[in-house]
């Protein structure tokens, strides 16, 4: 059973930074896409950033240049470095693993950016 555990959320002022972590219970070194999504109150869940095990990355236009997704295969952990945070980044952030056609989600971590 794949389990994902996010951490690193919290309250930060506008312009601040946070680093989210997503620890996987299984190896992330191959055959998967790891992604970060977020869901703000009253809004649909949206893709923030994605990373393939082959090294490709993709970002939502709203976070390009501010957020960076990375992975440490030795630790089975994916990170989301978030800089220059804005109030509109406030949301619950979820980690997702896609492998062999199946999706696995973490429980989410709250990020709140105060103005």
Buried (B, 14 or more C-beta within 10 A) or exposed (E): EBEBBBBBBEEBEEEBEBEBBBBBEBEBEEEBBBBBBBBBEEEEBEBBBBBBBEEEEBBBEEBEEBBBBBBEEEEBBBBBBBBEBBEEBBBBBBBBBBBEEEEBBBEBBEBBBEE
